[in-house]
Amino acid sequence: MQYIDNIIFLILLVAGFGLFAKSLQKIYRNIRLGREINRSDNKPERWETMARVAMGQSKMSARPVAGILHLFVYVGFVIINIELIEIIVDGIFGTHRFLATIFGHTFYNFFTATLEVLALLVVIGVVLFFIRRNFYGVKRLTMKELFGWPKNDANWILIIEFALMIAFFTMNASDFILQSRGYDHFIKVGSFPISEMTFVPFLEVFSFDNGFLFGIERAAWWFHFVGILFFMNYLYYSKHLHIILAFPSTWFANLDKKGKFNNLESVTKEIKLMMDPNADPYAAPAEGAEADVPSKFGAEDVFDLNQVQLLNAYSCTECGRCTSVCPANITGKKLSPRLILMKTRDRLEEVGRNIDKNGSFVDDGKKLLNDYVTKEELWACTTCNACTEACPILLDPLSIIFEMRRFLVMEQSAAPQELNLMMTNVENNAAPWQYNQADRLNWAND
């Protein structure tokens, strides 16, 4: 019976990481439903971009208050969970504060004190974020598109992080008291400055005996461990997937200059052929040329988007920085770049559930275009790239909008009347305006 705790711990550990791995596998499978795209160029620049933007949080500085608080929570929470290594070893082998034997007492004291300070910063950050999100009235955080699950999700994450930090302090405080009393295997090791100033006095007020304190320490330890496993598996259902996916998203980000759109190679070849006076319009296509012609121009559903765009949909933090700078949204249009990514993710998840149920995708009569994203949203976009510039992890909602607009124009000839008129004028007059080509330079005579 002495190993029952270790066995339970091992079962929970395997189950927790197993479920997490299964969730990651689903995400990977869903992303692979998109078209392949080669983003393996400029590897040094990509590594530098990932380190600077994803790890270094460089773009968060555009909004200093939120940026500093996010740095508190992100860096603190990630570093604190290095202690998960110690928890895993202690849980499997029944040791206590295993890392002290590796680091030595001096460095371990510094290590635990650092974790305590970071934990305090996390608590400060999540409390201020909770107040800011729910009571301060930041417009981008109170928009209609965040009603319901998105808002609750953000709040639940903050509550979970707060609870984990409280458990962390409680564990350290009770551990410190038991160490000072020389109880059982609790040797004097570690430095807990925050717990000593806050939680230790609170626990000592009640004069708990050693057995009860040991129960508190164990309860907090187990809560912290199970809470981390729960948090890890909750990520699949949460916008906080960006904790993980921000790294591949920034690595695979579009490094071209903002505003540069990709031309369809098949269309470019066709135009060059039309403009070549020596080309034979009746000549048979070169061997293998048929494979270069896409089965569909643009994107109607998630299958037509590329894999980086689908990765972007999963990586969206729903922070709303893109929407807050979108000129269409600011002027009352229906478009919200954030919502474009959210809808893309929702559709991708629906497709994933379809595959889970049927083994392969069975047509459900729905599409990303029209069933999720409306034409009104798409044509409200000015393609100014403000959204892509504002995104703290280099996501590109504009590329998704552009591909769906391309589908409307090239597959359905469903461009707005004004755009059709402009394209007709370009075709007939070599200018967007409706006048004779001979009059094009009349303005120079004024």
N, C-alpha and C positions, 0 to 999 in steps of 0.2 A: 504493500500500500504506500510505501514511502516514495514510490516513483509515479504515483497517480497524477500529481501536478505536472510533472514533466511530460507524461503521455498526453494529457489534455492540451498542454501548451503546443506540443508537436502536431497534434491533430488540427488545432486551430490555425497554426502557422501554415501547414500544407494546404488546408482548405482555403484560407485567405489568399495566399499567393496563387493557388490554382484557379480560383474564381477570377482573380485579377488578370492572370495570363489568358484566360478564356475571353475576357472582355477585350483585351488588347488584340487578340486574334480576330474577333468580330470586327473591330475597327479597321484592322489591316485588310481584312477581306472586303469590307465595304468600300474602302478607298481604292482597292484594286479593281473595282467595277468601272472606274473611270478610264479614259483614254491614257495611254502611256505618253509621257513627255520627258524629254531628256534635259535634266537640270544638273548635269554632272560637270559642267564647265567651271572654270575659275575656282578651283577647289580652295586655294589659299584665301581668296576673298570671301568665300562662303564660310569657311571656318572662322575667319575674323568677324564676319557679320553675326554669326551665331553667338560667338563669345561676347561680343559687344552688346547686342540687342537682347538676346534671350537670357544670358547669364548676367551681363552687366547692367541690364535694365536702362540702357542709355536713352531710349525714347520716352521713358516715364518722366524725365526731367522737364518736359514741356509743360506739365502741370505740377509744380514743385510740391504742393501740400500732399496731393494724392500720391505723387511719386515717392516721397519720403515714407509715408505710411505703408505703401505697398512694399517698399524695400525692407521695412521693419518686419512685416508679416512674412514676406517671401524668404528672405535670407534667414531670418530667425527660425521659421518653421522648418526649412530644409536642413539647416545645420543641427538644430535640436534633434531631428530624427536620425542623425548619425548615431545617437544613443540607441537606436533600434538594434544596432549591431550588438551592443552590450546586452540588451534585453533578450535577444535571440539566444546568445550564448548562455546567459544566466538561466533562461527558461528551459533550455534543452538539458544542460548539465547540472543544474541546481546550484550554480555558483552565485556569488553576490558581488556586484560591481567588478566584473571580470576585467574591464579595461584598466583598473588600477594596477593590476599585476603586469600589464603590458607597458603602460605609460610611466609607471613610478608615481609615488605620492605627490611629488612637487608638480609635475606636469598635469597629473590627474586633477589636482586641486584647481589649477588654472583652467583646465578644460571644463570642469563642472561649474565653476564660477562664471565662465563665459556663457555657458548654456543658460544659467539662471538669468543673466542680464538680457540675453536674447529673448528668453521666454517672457520677461517683463515687457520688452518692446513689442512682442507679438500681442500680448494682452492689450497694451495701449493702442496698438494699431487696429485690432479687430473691434474694440469698443468704439473708437472714433469712427471707423468705417460703418459700423452698425448705426450709430447716431446720424452720420452724414447721409446714409442711404435711406433711412426711414423718417428722419425728422427735419433734416436740413433743407430738403426740397431742391436738390440738384436736378435740373430739368432733364438731362439725358438719362438719369436714373429713375425718373418717375413717369416716363412716357408710357402710353397705352400698351405698347408691344411687350412691356415687361410685367404687365399685370399677371397674376396667377403664378404658375410654376417658376418662371424666371426670377421673379422677386423672392419667392419663398426659397428657391435654391440658393440664392446668394446669402440670404439670412441664415439658412441652415448651416452653410459652410462656416460662417463667422461664429455661430454658436458652437459648432463642433470644435473648431480651433480653440475657442475660449475654454471649453470644458477640458480639452486635452492639456492645456497649459495649467489649469487649476489642479488637475490630477497630478501633473508633473511637480508642482510646488508642494502639494500635500504629501506625495511620496517622499520627496527630499526632506521635508520638515520632520515627518515622523521617523525617517531614517536617521536624521541628525540627533533627535532626542534619544533614540535607542542606542546610537553610538555613544553618546555622552553617558548613558547609564551602563554601558558595557554589556548590553543584552545579547546573549547567544552568540551568533556569528557576525554581529554588526561591529566590525572593526572601525576605528576612527580613520576615515579616508574621505576625501572630497571636501569642497568648499561650497557652501550654499548661502551666499550673502542675502539674497532676496527672501528666501524661505525663512532664514533666521530672523529677519526684521519683521516679517508679516505673519507667516503661518505658524511658526514655532511658538510665539507668545500666545496665539489663539488656542493652540492645542494644550499648552501648559496650564492655561486658566482652568481647564477641566480636570487637571491632575489624573489623567488616564493612566491605568496601570500598564505594565509592559505588554501583557497579552493583548489588551485592547488596541494599543498603539501598533503592535505588530499586525493586527487585523486591518487597521487603517492603511498601513504601509502596503500590505499585500493587495488590498482592495484597489488602492490608487495605482499600484503597479499593473495589475490585471486590467483595470479600466484604461490605462494609457496604452497598453499593448493591443487590447481588443479594439479600442477606439481608432488606433492607427490602421488596423486591418479594415475596419468599417469605412474609414475615410478613404482608404486606397480603393476600395471596391465601389464606393459611392461616386468616385470621379467619373465613371463611365456614364452616369446619368446626369452629370453636372457640367456646367460651363467651365468648371475648374480643370477640365482636361488640359487646358493650356499650360498647367504646371509641367506636364510631360511633353505635350505636342508643340509647345512654343519652340523647342529646340529643332526638330525637323522642319517646322514651318519656316523658321528664319534661315535655315541652311538651304532649303529649296526655294527661297524667295526669288522673285524676278529681279535680276540685277540690272536690267536695261533701264534707260532713263524713263522717268515717269512720262506717260503720254505716248510712248511708242507702242503701237499696236502691231500684232502679228498679221502678216498677209498670208492668205491661203496659197500655198505653192501651186496647187492645181489651177487656180484662177490666174495666177501670175503667168504660168506657162501658156495658158489659153490666150491671154492678152498679147504676149510676145509673139505667139503664132499669128494672131490677127494682124499685127503690125509689121510682120516680116513679108516684104513683097515677093520674096523667093520661095515662101512656104507653099506647099501643095495642100490645099484644104481637103483634098480627097484621099490623101495618103493614109495608109493604115498606121495606127499608132505603133510606136516602138514596142518591142517585146517587154512585157512587165509594166508598161505605162498605165494600164488599167488599174493596177494596184495603188497608184498614186492618187486616184480620184477618191475623195472621201465619200462614205456612204450617205453622209448627211452634212449639210453646211450649218455650222452653228450648233446650238444646244437646245433641245426641247426637254430633255430629262437629265437626271444625274448621270446616266450612262454616257451622255455626250460631252460632259465636262471632263477636263483632264484630272489626273490623280492629285496634283498639287492643289487644284481648286477644291476638291473634296476634302483634302487634308485641312485646308483653310477653314472649311465649314465646321469641322470638328474642333479646330483650335480657337475659334472665336471666343473671346472673354466676355462678350456682351457688355463691354464697358461703355459703348456708345460714343466714343470719341469721333468715330467716322461720321455718325449721324449728326453730331453736334456741329460739325463744320460743313456739312453738305448744303450747298446753296439751294438745292431743290427742296430739301426738308425745311430749311430755315424760312423759306418763302411760302410754306404751307402745302407743298406738294406731298403726294402720298409716299414718295420714295424714302426709304430708310436703308442705307447700306448695311447697317447691323442686321436689320430684319431679313435682308436678302440672304445673308449667311445663315441666319437662324432657320429660315425656311428651307434652304438647301440641306442643312443638317437634318431637319425634320423629315424631309422627303427621303433622304438617304437612309435614315433609320427605319422608315416605313418599308423601303425596299429590302433592307436587311431582315426585318421581321418576316417579310414575305418569303425570303429565301430560307430562313430558319424553319418556317412552317411547311414549305413545299419541297425543300431540297434544292430547288433552283427557282429563279424568278418566274412567276406566273403573272401575265399581264393583268393588272388590276384596274385598267381603264383610267389611270391617273397619270399626270405628267407634272414635272416641276413647273413648266410654263402653263399658265392659266389656272391650274388647280392650286398652286401655291403662290406663285409670283404672277402678278397681273401685268398686262401690257401698259397700263397707266403708270405703274411704278417704273418700268423699263424706260419708257420714252420721256420720263421726267428727268432722267440723268443727263447732265451736261458734259459728261466725260472729263471733268476738270481735274480728276485725280486727288482732290482734297481728302477723300476717304482713305486712299492708300497711303497718303503722306502722313495722315494722323494716326494710323494704326500703330500701337506700341509693339506689335510683333510682326509687322510687315505683311499682313494679310491683304488680299487684293479682291475686294468685292466687285470692283469695276470690271474685272475680266469676266466674271460670271454674267454680269449685266450685258456686257458687250457680246458675248457668245449667244445669249438668248435673242438679242436684237438682230444679230447676224442671221439666226434661224428665221426670224419673222420676215426679214427682207429677202433672203436668198431662197428660202424654201416655201414660204407662204405668200410672198409679195404683199405682205401686210404692213408695210410702212405707213406712217401717217400721211395724210394728203399733202401736207406742206413739204415733206421730205420727198415724196414721189414727184412733186412739181419741180423741186430743185434738181433731182436726178435727171428728169426729162430735159430741163434747161441745159444741164451740163452736156447731155448727149447731143442735143440739137444746136446749142449756141456756144458750147465750150465755156460756159459761165453759169453760175447759179441763178442769174437773173434772166428775165424773159425779154431779151432784145436781140437785134440782129448782130451777128458777129462783127460786121463792118463798123458797128458803132462802139466797139469795146474801148477804143482809145479816145473817145470824144471828151472824156473828163480832162484829158491833158490839155485841151484847147481853152479851158476856162482860166 
